[in-house]
Amino acid sequence: MISFPNAKINLGLHITAKRKDGYHDIESCMYPIPLLDALEMVIDTKKTTFTTTGLEVPGDSKDNLILKAYQLLKKDFPNLPHLAIHLHKNIPMGAGLGGGSADAAFALNLMNNLFDLILDDFFLEEYAAQLGSDCAFFIENTPKIARGRGELLETVELDLKGTHLVLINPGIHIGTKEAYAGVTPAAAKVKLEEVLADKSRWRNELVNDFEASIFPNHPEIVSIKEKLYENGAYYAAMSGSGSSVFGLFDEKPRQIGWDKSYFQVEELL
């Protein structure tokens, strides 16, 4: 059985509070985009294996969220059979696009279907939230306002169908410590739902708080955002904690001369 985990972008991202558990409370609109990995699972009679192709996946495979999703389900369903799992990685990692979280959530959905567990979305989101802050979003995989660590989700009426997306990742690694270093948590100055309802307000009021922390140290990321606006984007921003930057266009943009080393995608939403 195969599925295609997709990435997301953040439309606004406010860091609203530092939590006692060491995490931060956020407020953001997460929106799915058609940049895809490929995930295959086949029942195996001997042992559970995990292989990858495509972009290199760093770290020990035992720590991959897909295998953690399998082990999480196996605690409650001990008779789950072994699996041969293969991931073709296409979504850049550590890029603010939620690729690892998507892989984990899609793994839960795949196993739910493959093993006829009949778990509804509520329970799948509960499992997903145990794996990572963004994972629960990808269970329903529709536009959501995310709060708390990112696991508290509320449906938002937002349709970007027909919008042209240009996504650029310059390959700059932004660590969690660096991303939060220059952020002072505070309540959002505007109501996110109201800003989302009026696209004329997006450029000035739909803010990613991480930009204030990251841009001073990475002028290359700033220049990507500026170039997207120069070429006609009605909105451009860094996604998540970066370093990916996206632009949204009403019309198909003309060819933009990006550095060939950048990971770049142009899609119609």
N, C-alpha and C positions, 0 to 999 in steps of 0.2 A: 504494500500500500504506500502511496506516495502523496506528498503535499508540498506546497510551495510557500514557506514562511516569507512574509513581506516586511519591509521596513516601515518606519513612521517618521513624521516630522513633528516638531513642537511649534504650535502657533501661540506665542507668548509663553514665558516660563518665569514665574515669580517664586523666589525663595522666601517663604513667609515666616518661618520660625526654626530655631534650633531645638531639637527634641532631647529629652533626657536619655534616650537610648542611643544617642550619638548620630542618629540620622537627622535629616531636615524635612520639614513640611514644605510642600510645594503646591503650586496651582498652575496648571497648564492645560492647553487643549492639544490632545494627541490626535493626529490624523494619519490614517494608513496610506502608504504610497506603493506603487507597483514596481518596487525594486525587490527582487526575489532571490532567496536561497531555494534549494531543493532538498527535501528530507524523505528518505525511504526507510520503511521498516518491514522486515520479513520475519516470520516466526522461524526460530532455529531450534533444533532438537538437542544441541550439544551445549552451547554457551552463548552468553550475550557478548556481542562484539560491536565496536564503534570505529568506523573509518571515515576519512574525509578526503575530498578533492577540492580543487578551486583555490581560493585564497588560503594561505597558511593559517591554521588555527593554533595560536600559541598556547603553551601550558600543557599540563598532563591531561590526557583525554579523560581520566577518571574524574576530573573536576568539571567536565563539561556539563552545562545545565540540562542537556538532553538526557544524559545518563542519570543525573540527579532526579529528573522527572520520573524516569523509569523506577528508580529505587524508592521514590516517594510513594508511587502507586503500589509498589510491591509490598510496602509495609501494611497496607490495608487490604490488599488482594494478593496474599502470599502464593497463590497458585498460578500467577502469571507465568507464561512460558518464557524461555529465552528469546532474544531478538537479535537479528543481524541488522544493525542500524548504519545507514550511510548518509552523510551530509555533504552536499556540494555547496561550498561557501562562496557567495557572490557579494553579499552585503559587507562592506568594510567594517572591521571591528574597532571598538573604542572610538566611534565616529559620531556619536549622538543620534544614531538611527535605530537603536533598539534591536539590532539583528540577533544577538544572543538571547534576548528575552523572547523574541518572536519564535526562535527555534524551540525553546523550552515549551512555550504555550502550544505551538502546533504539535509538538511531540505528545503532549497530554491529550489533545484532541484526536490525534492519530491512534493512540493506544485505546482511548475510549471507544472508538469505532472498531478497531481491529479485534478487541477482546469483548465487544458487546457489554461494556460495563454500565451503559445507560445512565451515565452521570450527566445531569443538566448543567447549564453554564454556571449557575451559582456555585456548585461544588467544584467545578473545574477552576473557577476563579479563586476559590479558597486554596486549592493546591498550588495554583500559579503564584499567588501572593507569597507563599512560603519559599519560592525559588528566587524571586527578585522583585524589586519595586515596580518595574514596568511590565512584568509578565502578564498580569491579569488583563491588561488592556487588550492583548492579542487574542483572547478567547472569543469575544464577540467581534473584535476587529472592525469596529465602526467608530466614527468620531466621538470622543469622550472628553469631558472635563475631568482631569485627574487631580486629586488632592491627597492629603496625608503624605505618605512616602511615594505616592503614585498609584496606590492600590485601591483608593476610594474613588470610584468611577461614577460619573453621571452623564447620561446621554445628552448630546447637544445637537440641535438642528443646524447642520452645516454641510453644504454640498458644493464641492469645488469641481464638479463635473464640467469638462470643457476647458479647464484651466491648464495652461502649459507650465510644467515644472522643470526647472533646471537645477540640478543638484551637483555641487562641487565638493570633493573632499581632497584637500591638499596633502593628506598623509601626515599631518602634524599630530603627535600624540599629546593629548591633554589629560593629565592625571587628575584624580578626584581631589587631591590635596590642593593642586594648583587652581582647579576650577572654583573651589570654595574659598580660596585664600582672600580674595578681594570682595567677597559678598557679605553685606550686612543684612541679615534677615529682617524683613519688615512687611507689614500688611500691604497688599497691592493698593495702589492709589486709584485704580479704576476697577469697575466690575467687569470681569473678563467676558461674561456672556453678552453684555451690552456692547462692548467693543467688537466682538466677533460678528455681531449682527449688522455692523456698518463698516464695510471694507474701506471707506474713505478715511476711517480713523486708524487703520492698521499700521501704516507707516510710522506714525508719531506716538501711538499709544499701545501697540501690541509689542511688548518688550520682553526680551530674554535677559534676565538679570545676570547670567553668566558672561554676557558680552562685556560688561563693565569691568569684570575681573580678568578676562582673557585677552581682550583686544590690545591693551597697552603692551603686553609682552609678545604679541604675534601680529605685527602690522600686515603680514601677508593675508591673514584671514580678513582683516578690515578691508583690504583692497579688493578681495573677491566680492564682498557685500556691496561695496561702492560700484564695482563694475556691473553687477546685476542691475542696480538702479539706473546706471548710465545707459544700459541697453533696454530699458523699458519695463522692468519689473514693477508691478504695483505694490509688491511687498517682498522684502528680502530679510533674512535673519539667519543666525546660527541655530542649528538644531541641537537640543539637549545641551550638554556641556561641551559640544564641539568635537572635532573641528570642522564638521560638515556645515556648509552654508547653502541655502536654497533660495531660489527666486521664483515667484509666481507671476505669470504673464497672461494677459487676456488674449493676446495674439501670439502666434508662433514667433519666437525671437529670431533675429538674423544670427548667422553663425558668429559665435564669440570666440576669439582666439585665446583659448586658455593654454596654460603651460601643459605640455603633453604628458608630464608626469602625474598630473592630477587625475584622480578617479572622477569621471563626470558622467552624468546621466541626463537625458532629456526625455520626458514622458508626458503624455496627455492624460490628465487625471479623469 
